[in-house]
Amino acid sequence: MLQTQQPTIGFDALMEQLAQRTASIVLDNLKPLLEAMGRPAEDEKPLTKKQTMELLGLKNPTTLYKWAKTKKLVPYGKIGGMTYYKRSDVDKALENSNKH
C-alpha cells in the first residue's frame, strides 16, 4: 500500500488558525446585531409631539389629542409630562390619512 506524505502542521498552529477563522466568522455575523442593540430601529425612535406634528403636517396639537381619543394615533408614552409617539405608528397614521 502506497502512502503519501501530507504536509503536516503543528497542532498549536492548527488550533490558532481555527481560532482565528472562528473568531472572524463570529464577528462578521455578530457585528450588525451588536451595532443595532445599542440604539432603537429608526422606525421605533420616540418622536416628540412637535416632531410628530411636523411629519404629519399638522398645525394644531388638538388634532393629535383627537387622534389619540379615536385610536387613529395612540401615544407611545409620557416622560416628564411630554408625550412621545413611535415613528412606525406615525407612518401608519400618515398612510391611513392619505387613503381617505
All heavy atoms as an XYZ file, in Angstrom:
792
protein
N       0.834     -1.166      0.000
C       0.000      0.000      0.000
C       0.887      1.240      0.000
O       1.815      1.351      0.786
C      -0.868     -0.025      1.248
C      -1.869      1.038      1.238
S      -3.105      0.403      2.324
C      -3.771      1.558      3.165
N       0.553      2.147     -0.896
C       1.352      3.343     -1.062
C       0.791      4.467     -0.219
O      -0.377      4.802     -0.309
C       1.344      3.751     -2.546
C       2.198      4.938     -2.913
C       3.671      4.684     -2.623
C       2.003      5.281     -4.358
N       1.600      5.029      0.619
C       1.164      6.136      1.467
C       1.848      7.408      0.987
O       3.033      7.400      0.695
C       1.524      5.894      2.927
C       0.671      4.846      3.566
C       0.988      4.755      5.055
O       2.074      5.061      5.499
N      -0.005      4.301      5.813
N       1.033      8.469      0.900
C       1.630      9.750      0.533
C       1.748     10.590      1.778
O       0.889     10.549      2.660
C       0.773     10.490     -0.517
O      -0.516     10.681      0.012
C       0.711      9.726     -1.810
N       2.774     11.314      1.837
C       3.002     12.176      2.991
C       2.253     13.484      2.777
O       2.409     14.142      1.760
C       4.500     12.456      3.133
C       5.284     11.278      3.639
C       5.409     11.376      5.147
O       5.389     12.443      5.676
N       5.541     10.252      5.817
N       1.381     13.824      3.703
C       0.675     15.097      3.701
C       1.552     16.094      4.445
O       2.182     15.742      5.436
C      -0.685     14.984      4.409
C      -1.662     14.067      3.742
C      -2.233     14.707      2.479
O      -2.318     15.913      2.373
N      -2.586     13.886      1.520
N       1.598     17.333      3.968
C       2.359     18.305      4.742
C       1.726     18.434      6.123
O       0.500     18.472      6.253
C       2.229     19.605      3.956
C       1.262     19.344      2.879
C       0.995     17.881      2.820
N       2.515     18.415      7.116
C       1.992     18.477      8.471
C       2.137     19.879      9.020
O       3.050     20.614      8.670
C       2.726     17.486      9.396
O       4.109     17.792      9.381
C       2.477     16.053      8.959
N       1.181     20.203      9.832
C       1.199     21.485     10.520
C       1.092     21.164     11.994
O       0.375     20.237     12.389
C       0.052     22.389     10.029
C       0.126     23.759     10.668
C      -1.283     21.761     10.254
C      -0.815     24.768     10.017
N       1.786     21.902     12.786
C       1.761     21.633     14.218
C       0.370     21.837     14.798
O      -0.441     22.626     14.302
N       0.088     21.085     15.841
C      -1.216     21.157     16.492
C      -1.514     22.578     16.970
O      -2.609     23.087     16.763
C      -1.276     20.175     17.662
C      -2.587     20.190     18.383
C      -3.700     19.569     17.834
C      -2.718     20.832     19.609
C      -4.915     19.580     18.483
C      -3.922     20.847     20.263
C      -5.030     20.222     19.714
N      -0.558     23.227     17.585
C      -0.768     24.589     18.084
C      -1.072     25.567     16.953
O      -1.952     26.411     17.068
C       0.449     25.070     18.881
C       0.593     24.338     20.210
O      -0.421     23.789     20.698
O       1.719     24.320     20.744
N      -0.362     25.427     15.841
C      -0.593     26.308     14.687
C      -1.977     26.053     14.095
O      -2.685     26.984     13.710
C       0.489     26.109     13.639
N      -2.366     24.782     14.036
C      -3.688     24.418     13.532
C      -4.787     24.999     14.417
O      -5.772     25.571     13.923
C      -3.820     22.902     13.442
C      -5.137     22.366     12.899
C      -5.339     22.821     11.465
C      -5.162     20.858     12.983
N      -4.614     24.894     15.712
C      -5.601     25.434     16.650
C      -5.672     26.963     16.548
O      -6.751     27.549     16.641
C      -5.283     24.999     18.084
C      -5.472     23.509     18.321
S      -7.111     22.893     17.871
C      -8.120     23.719     19.049
N      -4.542     27.602     16.348
C      -4.516     29.060     16.202
C      -5.270     29.486     14.932
O      -6.056     30.424     14.958
C      -3.068     29.562     16.160
C      -2.942     31.059     16.033
C      -3.534     31.831     17.203
O      -3.547     31.313     18.339
O      -3.996     32.965     16.973
N      -5.051     28.776     13.829
C      -5.772     29.073     12.585
C      -7.271     28.871     12.767
O      -8.082     29.682     12.321
C      -5.271     28.181     11.446
C      -3.954     28.584     10.877
C      -3.548     27.681      9.731
O      -4.259     26.728      9.368
N      -2.396     27.969      9.152
N      -7.631     27.798     13.425
C      -9.042     27.504     13.680
C      -9.664     28.596     14.552
O     -10.768     29.072     14.267
C      -9.192     26.138     14.345
C     -10.617     25.692     14.679
C     -11.449     25.581     13.409
C     -10.603     24.364     15.414
N      -8.973     29.028     15.585
C      -9.476     30.082     16.470
C      -9.648     31.393     15.712
O     -10.651     32.089     15.873
C      -8.526     30.263     17.650
N      -8.685     31.733     14.856
C      -8.777     32.967     14.079
C      -9.942     32.927     13.103
O     -10.686     33.900     12.964
C      -7.469     33.227     13.336
C      -6.343     33.661     14.241
C      -5.026     33.809     13.492
O      -4.907     33.476     12.320
N      -4.013     34.304     14.205
N     -10.101     31.811     12.421
C     -11.215     31.688     11.470
C     -12.563     31.728     12.183
O     -13.504     32.363     11.727
C     -11.082     30.398     10.659
C      -9.997     30.452      9.639
C      -9.940     29.204      8.816
N      -8.823     29.261      7.896
C      -8.351     28.220      7.248
N      -8.902     27.024      7.423
N      -7.340     28.343      6.428
N     -12.646     31.046     13.303
C     -13.887     31.031     14.078
C     -14.226     32.430     14.577
O     -15.367     32.888     14.447
C     -13.774     30.054     15.266
O     -13.464     28.753     14.768
C     -15.061     30.007     16.061
N     -13.238     33.121     15.121
C     -13.466     34.480     15.613
C     -13.912     35.397     14.484
O     -14.818     36.216     14.644
C     -12.199     35.019     16.272
N     -13.304     35.250     13.328
C     -13.664     36.082     12.177
C     -15.112     35.842     11.749
O     -15.870     36.782     11.506
C     -12.713     35.785     11.018
O     -13.096     36.506      9.875
N     -15.503     34.592     11.695
C     -16.876     34.245     11.298
C     -17.879     34.768     12.322
O     -18.896     35.367     11.977
C     -17.025     32.718     11.109
C     -16.238     32.267      9.870
C     -18.496     32.324     10.991
C     -16.086     30.756      9.748
N     -17.582     34.558     13.591
C     -18.485     35.011     14.657
C     -18.621     36.529     14.624
O     -19.722     37.074     14.678
C     -17.995     34.520     16.034
C     -18.747     35.203     17.154
C     -18.140     33.000     16.137
N     -17.505     37.242     14.517
C     -17.555     38.708     14.491
C     -18.305     39.231     13.265
O     -19.073     40.181     13.364
C     -16.145     39.290     14.530
C     -15.467     39.232     15.892
C     -14.032     39.726     15.783
C     -16.222     40.034     16.920
N     -18.082     38.607     12.117
C     -18.789     39.037     10.896
C     -20.297     38.894     11.050
O     -21.054     39.713     10.551
C     -18.318     38.233      9.681
C     -16.917     38.616      9.227
O     -16.408     39.674      9.679
O     -16.327     37.858      8.431
N     -20.725     37.845     11.740
C     -22.155     37.613     11.908
C     -22.758     38.405     13.063
O     -23.931     38.766     13.024
C     -22.437     36.124     12.106
C     -22.261     35.349     10.819
O     -22.937     35.614      9.842
N     -21.335     34.414     10.801
N     -21.975     38.669     14.088
C     -22.499     39.386     15.251
C     -22.397     40.906     15.134
O     -23.158     41.615     15.782
C     -21.761     38.948     16.519
C     -22.139     37.600     17.083
C     -21.320     37.307     18.324
C     -23.620     37.541     17.414
N     -21.493     41.383     14.323
C     -21.266     42.824     14.233
C     -22.544     43.612     13.955
O     -22.849     44.562     14.678
C     -20.217     43.122     13.169
C     -19.625     44.488     13.244
C     -18.560     44.630     12.172
C     -17.431     45.472     12.691
N     -16.390     45.643     11.694
N     -23.342     43.249     12.937
C     -24.579     44.001     12.703
C     -25.548     43.944     13.875
O     -26.211     44.929     14.190
C     -25.194     43.340     11.463
C     -24.122     42.511     10.855
C     -23.142     42.213     11.934
N     -25.613     42.799     14.537
C     -26.510     42.668     15.683
C     -26.039     43.528     16.850
O     -26.846     44.195     17.503
C     -26.598     41.208     16.123
C     -27.196     40.243     15.113
C     -27.042     38.804     15.598
C     -28.649     40.563     14.863
N     -24.762     43.527     17.114
C     -24.224     44.327     18.209
C     -24.396     45.816     17.954
O     -24.700     46.576     18.862
C     -22.747     43.993     18.431
C     -22.458     42.592     18.951
C     -20.956     42.317     18.950
C     -23.033     42.405     20.341
N     -24.207     46.232     16.707
C     -24.381     47.642     16.368
C     -25.829     48.072     16.561
O     -26.109     49.176     17.002
C     -23.944     47.895     14.927
C     -22.444     47.826     14.739
C     -22.021     47.917     13.282
O     -22.901     47.912     12.387
O     -20.811     47.989     13.032
N     -26.753     47.187     16.247
C     -28.174     47.526     16.345
C     -28.686     47.490     17.785
O     -29.669     48.148     18.105
C     -28.997     46.565     15.482
N     -28.030     46.757     18.647
C     -28.536     46.596     20.015
C     -28.525     47.886     20.822
O     -29.400     48.100     21.648
C     -27.729     45.537     20.759
C     -28.075     44.132     20.337
S     -27.058     42.897     21.136
C     -27.503     43.127     22.843
N     -27.575     48.741     20.589
C     -27.442     49.932     21.403
C     -28.374     51.055     21.029
O     -28.497     52.038     21.738
N     -29.063     50.930     19.947
C     -29.940     52.009     19.512
C     -31.225     51.425     18.938
O     -31.203     50.365     18.335
C     -29.240     52.877     18.481
C     -28.765     52.101     17.284
C     -27.993     53.010     16.331
N     -27.671     52.270     15.145
C     -26.468     51.833     14.838
N     -25.454     52.080     15.628
N     -26.262     51.158     13.745
N     -32.321     52.126     19.112
C     -33.578     51.615     18.564
C     -33.582     51.692     17.046
O     -32.895     52.528     16.461
C     -34.633     52.548     19.148
C     -33.900     53.768     19.555
C     -32.486     53.360     19.844
N     -34.339     50.829     16.441
C     -34.501     50.900     14.997
C     -35.086     52.248     14.633
O     -35.802     52.864     15.422
C     -35.418     49.767     14.522
N     -34.781     52.700     13.434
C     -35.217     54.039     13.008
C     -36.725     54.214     13.153
O     -37.190     55.269     13.563
C     -34.793     54.271     11.553
C     -34.936     55.686     11.085
C     -34.050     56.675     11.833
O     -32.935     56.325     12.248
O     -34.498     57.811     12.031
N     -37.491     53.176     12.836
C     -38.947     53.317     12.906
C     -39.493     53.166     14.325
O     -40.680     53.283     14.543
C     -39.641     52.337     11.962
C     -39.416     50.890     12.328
O     -38.476     50.600     13.087
O     -40.178     50.052     11.842
N     -38.617     52.917     15.304
C     -39.072     52.795     16.681
C     -38.589     53.939     17.569
O     -38.832     53.937     18.765
C     -38.624     51.456     17.270
C     -39.268     50.265     16.594
C     -40.786     50.295     16.614
O     -41.375     50.619     17.653
O     -41.386     50.009     15.572
N     -37.883     54.890     17.010
C     -37.409     56.012     17.809
C     -38.597     56.845     18.273
O     -39.489     57.148     17.494
C     -36.467     56.896     16.987
C     -35.108     56.303     16.795
C     -34.192     57.274     16.112
C     -32.816     56.687     15.976
N     -31.916     57.569     15.248
N     -38.600     57.219     19.552
C     -39.701     58.051     20.035
C     -39.609     59.467     19.466
O     -38.533     60.040     19.373
C     -39.519     58.055     21.548
C     -38.142     57.602     21.802
C     -37.679     56.848     20.602
N     -40.750     59.970     19.043
C     -40.837     61.319     18.487
C     -41.607     62.213     19.440
O     -42.584     61.784     20.048
C     -41.564     61.288     17.137
C     -40.941     60.423     16.037
C     -41.893     60.318     14.861
C     -39.608     60.988     15.606
N     -41.180     63.448     19.549
C     -41.912     64.410     20.369
C     -43.206     64.789     19.659
O     -43.396     64.495     18.475
C     -41.077     65.682     20.600
O     -40.868     66.315     19.335
C     -39.757     65.372     21.275
N     -44.069     65.470     20.392
C     -45.320     65.946     19.808
C     -45.023     66.877     18.624
O     -45.650     66.779     17.567
C     -46.141     66.679     20.863
C     -47.567     66.955     20.446
C     -48.333     67.697     21.524
C     -48.616     66.808     22.700
N     -49.521     67.407     23.692
N     -44.031     67.748     18.788
C     -43.664     68.692     17.727
C     -43.159     67.954     16.486
O     -43.577     68.255     15.361
C     -42.596     69.662     18.233
C     -42.177     70.693     17.222
C     -41.139     71.640     17.779
C     -40.723     72.643     16.713
N     -39.665     73.528     17.178
N     -42.272     66.978     16.663
C     -41.764     66.198     15.536
C     -42.893     65.454     14.831
O     -42.938     65.385     13.596
C     -40.707     65.205     16.018
C     -39.429     65.829     16.490
C     -38.533     64.828     17.189
O     -38.999     63.956     17.935
N     -37.230     64.947     16.954
N     -43.795     64.902     15.628
C     -44.932     64.161     15.071
C     -45.816     65.073     14.234
O     -46.212     64.724     13.127
C     -45.738     63.508     16.213
O     -44.866     62.638     16.947
C     -46.908     62.716     15.692
N     -46.090     66.255     14.763
C     -46.926     67.209     14.037
C     -46.256     67.626     12.728
O     -46.925     67.740     11.693
C     -47.220     68.432     14.905
C     -48.181     68.138     16.041
S     -48.451     69.541     17.135
C     -49.057     70.767     15.987
N     -44.948     67.829     12.756
C     -44.224     68.211     11.542
C     -44.307     67.112     10.490
O     -44.552     67.385      9.313
C     -42.763     68.522     11.871
C     -42.573     69.841     12.595
C     -41.142     70.053     13.072
O     -40.264     69.191     12.818
O     -40.905     71.093     13.725
N     -44.108     65.853     10.919
C     -44.172     64.732      9.978
C     -45.557     64.585      9.358
O     -45.694     64.236      8.187
C     -43.780     63.429     10.666
C     -42.299     63.224     10.907
C     -42.073     62.010     11.798
C     -41.570     63.032      9.588
N     -46.573     64.842     10.170
C     -47.952     64.693      9.694
C     -48.490     65.948      9.013
O     -49.571     65.920      8.440
C     -48.864     64.313     10.868
C     -48.590     62.953     11.499
C     -49.386     62.777     12.780
C     -48.889     61.834     10.516
N     -47.740     67.035      9.103
C     -48.187     68.289      8.500
C     -49.335     68.922      9.264
O     -50.177     69.596      8.669
N     -49.357     68.718     10.571
C     -50.428     69.270     11.401
C     -50.007     70.609     11.985
O     -48.851     70.812     12.329
C     -50.765     68.311     12.538
C     -51.213     66.897     12.140
C     -51.386     66.035     13.374
C     -52.482     66.947     11.315
N     -50.962     71.507     12.132
C     -50.684     72.813     12.719
C     -51.258     72.948     14.131
O     -50.805     73.751     14.916
C     -51.249     73.914     11.823
C     -50.552     73.986     10.469
C     -51.080     75.123      9.648
C     -50.521     75.319      8.293
N     -49.652     74.421      7.689
N     -52.244     72.139     14.440
C     -52.949     72.251     15.717
C     -52.734     70.989     16.555
O     -53.106     69.889     16.143
C     -54.447     72.465     15.442
C     -55.219     72.808     16.684
O     -54.771     72.584     17.795
N     -56.405     73.360     16.491
N     -52.158     71.123     17.764
C     -51.937     69.945     18.607
C     -53.227     69.260     19.047
O     -53.215     68.099     19.448
C     -51.159     70.487     19.813
C     -51.275     71.963     19.757
C     -51.652     72.341     18.370
N     -54.334     69.951     18.942
C     -55.623     69.345     19.288
C     -55.912     68.149     18.391
O     -56.553     67.184     18.817
C     -56.755     70.388     19.172
O     -56.412     71.517     19.975
C     -58.077     69.829     19.621
N     -55.404     68.196     17.162
C     -55.619     67.078     16.241
C     -55.001     65.799     16.800
O     -55.614     64.733     16.742
C     -55.021     67.397     14.857
O     -55.573     68.622     14.386
C     -55.313     66.299     13.860
N     -53.819     65.899     17.377
C     -53.190     64.710     17.972
C     -54.021     64.184     19.132
O     -54.165     62.970     19.310
C     -51.768     65.035     18.455
C     -50.701     65.174     17.378
C     -49.360     65.518     18.003
C     -50.586     63.912     16.547
N     -54.567     65.087     19.922
C     -55.430     64.689     21.035
C     -56.656     63.934     20.501
O     -57.022     62.876     21.010
C     -55.842     65.922     21.845
C     -56.825     65.619     22.936
C     -56.406     65.032     24.129
C     -58.179     65.902     22.783
C     -57.314     64.742     25.135
C     -59.091     65.617     23.781
C     -58.652     65.032     24.953
O     -59.552     64.740     25.943
N     -57.268     64.475     19.450
C     -58.447     63.821     18.859
C     -58.080     62.464     18.274
O     -58.837     61.496     18.404
C     -59.056     64.713     17.775
C     -59.736     65.947     18.315
C     -60.259     66.813     17.173
C     -60.886     68.099     17.690
N     -61.315     68.985     16.593
N     -56.926     62.389     17.615
C     -56.491     61.125     17.030
C     -56.239     60.074     18.113
O     -56.505     58.900     17.920
C     -55.248     61.329     16.182
C     -55.512     61.985     14.851
C     -56.665     62.578     14.455
C     -54.596     62.106     13.771
N     -56.529     63.076     13.179
C     -55.253     62.794     12.734
C     -53.285     61.722     13.573
C     -54.660     63.090     11.531
C     -52.684     62.021     12.365
C     -53.359     62.689     11.354
N     -55.722     60.511     19.268
C     -55.498     59.577     20.372
C     -56.831     59.053     20.902
O     -56.969     57.862     21.196
C     -54.705     60.259     21.491
N     -57.836     59.948     21.013
C     -59.159     59.548     21.508
C     -59.841     58.558     20.571
O     -60.566     57.668     21.016
C     -60.054     60.781     21.698
C     -59.674     61.613     22.888
C     -59.966     60.859     24.160
C     -59.650     61.697     25.365
N     -59.702     60.929     26.589
N     -59.635     58.720     19.263
C     -60.261     57.833     18.282
C     -59.359     56.655     17.899
O     -59.690     55.885     17.007
C     -60.646     58.608     17.008
O     -59.451     59.143     16.426
C     -61.637     59.706     17.301
N     -58.190     56.545     18.571
C     -57.225     55.468     18.329
C     -56.601     55.515     16.935
O     -56.073     54.528     16.447
C     -57.854     54.090     18.558
C     -58.529     53.908     19.890
C     -57.523     53.527     20.936
C     -58.230     53.067     22.192
N     -58.056     53.902     23.301
N     -56.666     56.665     16.289
C     -56.034     56.829     14.988
C     -54.514     56.887     15.145
O     -53.775     56.375     14.314
C     -56.547     58.103     14.309
C     -56.053     58.285     12.899
C     -56.730     59.470     12.245
C     -56.261     59.646     10.819
N     -56.937     60.759     10.156
N     -54.052     57.505     16.232
C     -52.632     57.562     16.566
C     -52.499     57.613     18.085
O     -52.745     58.640     18.700
C     -51.952     58.783     15.934
C     -50.464     58.964     16.260
C     -49.652     57.763     15.777
C     -49.933     60.241     15.640
N     -52.126     56.481     18.642
C     -52.024     56.376     20.099
C     -50.600     56.746     20.522
O     -49.633     56.264     19.932
C     -52.362     54.939     20.558
C     -52.229     54.794     22.057
C     -53.769     54.570     20.106
N     -50.462     57.609     21.534
C     -49.123     57.963     22.008
C     -48.361     56.734     22.512
O     -48.942     55.801     23.057
C     -49.377     58.932     23.158
C     -50.756     59.449     22.937
C     -51.500     58.341     22.258
N     -47.068     56.759     22.327
C     -46.173     55.692     22.784
C     -46.049     55.733     24.300
O     -45.985     54.705     24.961
C     -44.823     55.889     22.106
C     -43.766     54.887     22.460
C     -43.921     53.542     22.159
C     -42.583     55.288     23.065
C     -42.927     52.620     22.460
C     -41.589     54.375     23.359
C     -41.767     53.046     23.063
O     -40.785     52.135     23.357
N     -46.013     56.937     24.849
C     -45.911     57.079     26.291
C     -45.594     58.506     26.684
O     -45.420     59.373     25.836
N     -45.548     58.723     27.988
C     -45.227     60.051     28.514
C     -44.027     59.934     29.433
O     -43.936     59.009     30.229
C     -46.404     60.631     29.294
C     -47.525     61.112     28.427
C     -48.551     61.867     29.252
C     -49.586     62.459     28.315
N     -50.361     63.488     28.945
N     -43.146     60.908     29.304
C     -41.985     61.001     30.182
C     -41.879     62.446     30.614
O     -41.774     63.340     29.772
C     -40.691     60.561     29.472
C     -40.807     59.126     28.988
C     -39.495     60.728     30.410
C     -39.652     58.659     28.134
N     -41.947     62.670     31.897
C     -41.834     64.034     32.409
C     -42.888     64.970     31.856
O     -42.614     66.133     31.610
N     -44.084     64.467     31.630
C     -45.166     65.292     31.117
C     -45.139     65.496     29.612
O     -46.026     66.131     29.053
N     -44.113     64.980     28.934
C     -44.033     65.111     27.477
C     -44.529     63.831     26.820
O     -44.191     62.731     27.247
C     -42.599     65.407     27.035
C     -42.120     66.777     27.489
S     -40.506     67.214     26.815
C     -40.864     67.297     25.082
N     -45.328     63.998     25.785
C     -45.897     62.864     25.071
C     -44.996     62.479     23.912
O     -44.489     63.341     23.188
C     -47.298     63.219     24.535
O     -48.106     63.643     25.632
C     -47.957     62.044     23.862
N     -44.807     61.175     23.726
C     -43.979     60.662     22.635
C     -44.778     59.684     21.787
O     -45.694     59.019     22.260
C     -42.735     59.958     23.198
C     -41.784     60.926     23.856
C     -41.876     61.202     25.207
C     -40.805     61.567     23.115
C     -41.005     62.100     25.812
C     -39.935     62.470     23.706
C     -40.042     62.729     25.060
O     -39.192     63.621     25.647
N     -44.396     59.607     20.510
C     -45.047     58.723     19.547
C     -43.981     57.885     18.857
O     -42.861     58.339     18.651
C     -45.798     59.541     18.492
C     -46.890     60.400     19.073
C     -46.608     61.662     19.599
C     -48.194     59.951     19.127
C     -47.596     62.450     20.153
C     -49.198     60.743     19.682
C     -48.893     61.984     20.188
O     -49.874     62.754     20.739
N     -44.342     56.647     18.489
C     -43.409     55.803     17.745
C     -43.458     56.198     16.274
O     -44.535     56.443     15.719
C     -43.798     54.326     17.856
C     -43.303     53.685     19.109
C     -43.227     52.182     19.026
C     -44.558     51.517     18.978
N     -44.484     50.065     19.074
N     -42.295     56.233     15.660
C     -42.206     56.612     14.245
C     -43.050     55.676     13.378
O     -43.739     56.121     12.457
C     -40.735     56.597     13.805
C     -40.506     56.853     12.321
C     -40.934     58.266     11.959
N     -40.941     58.491     10.550
C     -40.076     59.267      9.916
N     -39.128     59.887     10.570
N     -40.168     59.430      8.626
N     -43.010     54.385     13.677
C     -43.774     53.433     12.873
C     -45.275     53.711     12.980
O     -46.009     53.592     11.988
C     -43.473     51.994     13.290
O     -43.748     51.799     14.659
N     -45.751     54.116     14.165
C     -47.169     54.446     14.341
C     -47.534     55.713     13.573
O     -48.618     55.811     12.986
C     -47.507     54.628     15.821
C     -47.422     53.334     16.615
O     -47.429     52.247     15.989
O     -47.338     53.410     17.850
N     -46.623     56.685     13.588
C     -46.854     57.944     12.860
C     -46.932     57.658     11.360
O     -47.808     58.164     10.661
C     -45.754     58.975     13.177
C     -45.891     60.208     12.300
C     -45.797     59.358     14.652
N     -46.025     56.804     10.872
C     -46.040     56.447      9.443
C     -47.346     55.758      9.048
O     -47.913     56.041      7.996
C     -44.851     55.554      9.102
C     -43.519     56.293      9.142
O     -43.523     57.543      9.062
O     -42.473     55.624      9.258
N     -47.833     54.864      9.920
C     -49.105     54.179      9.641
C     -50.263     55.170      9.622
O     -51.135     55.093      8.751
C     -49.373     53.097     10.689
C     -48.514     51.877     10.533
C     -48.795     50.888     11.652
C     -47.733     49.819     11.690
N     -47.864     48.961     12.875
N     -50.278     56.096     10.567
C     -51.342     57.102     10.614
C     -51.298     57.962      9.367
O     -52.345     58.319      8.802
C     -51.206     57.968     11.865
N     -50.108     58.284      8.912
C     -49.953     59.086      7.699
C     -50.470     58.337      6.478
O     -51.189     58.884      5.650
C     -48.484     59.476      7.510
C     -48.144     60.437      6.405
C     -48.909     61.759      6.583
C     -46.656     60.705      6.366
N     -50.131     57.050      6.398
C     -50.619     56.218      5.291
C     -52.141     56.159      5.308
O     -52.790     56.293      4.270
C     -50.065     54.809      5.396
C     -48.618     54.671      5.016
C     -48.098     53.259      5.233
O     -48.912     52.298      5.217
O     -46.889     53.123      5.424
N     -52.719     55.936      6.488
C     -54.170     55.825      6.609
C     -54.862     57.147      6.270
O     -55.932     57.154      5.661
C     -54.570     55.376      8.004
C     -54.191     53.924      8.249
O     -54.041     53.145      7.319
N     -53.991     53.567      9.498
N     -54.263     58.271      6.654
C     -54.894     59.555      6.350
C     -54.806     59.871      4.869
O     -55.658     60.581      4.336
C     -54.284     60.670      7.193
O     -52.953     60.917      6.801
N     -53.792     59.347      4.184
C     -53.659     59.581      2.746
C     -54.606     58.713      1.942
O     -54.909     59.016      0.786
C     -52.212     59.334      2.285
C     -51.268     60.421      2.724
O     -51.689     61.551      2.977
N     -50.005     60.091      2.818
N     -55.100     57.627      2.527
C     -56.027     56.732      1.836
C     -57.423     57.349      1.737
O     -58.180     57.020      0.858
C     -56.121     55.373      2.544
C     -54.881     54.550      2.381
C     -55.040     53.236      3.119
C     -53.772     52.418      3.036
N     -53.905     51.155      3.783
N     -57.760     58.218      2.681
C     -59.124     58.776      2.725
C     -59.206     60.073      1.980
O     -58.413     60.849      1.800
C     -59.561     58.981      4.181
C     -59.578     57.702      4.948
N     -60.482     56.708      4.709
C     -58.765     57.235      5.913
C     -60.256     55.695      5.527
N     -59.200     55.994      6.265
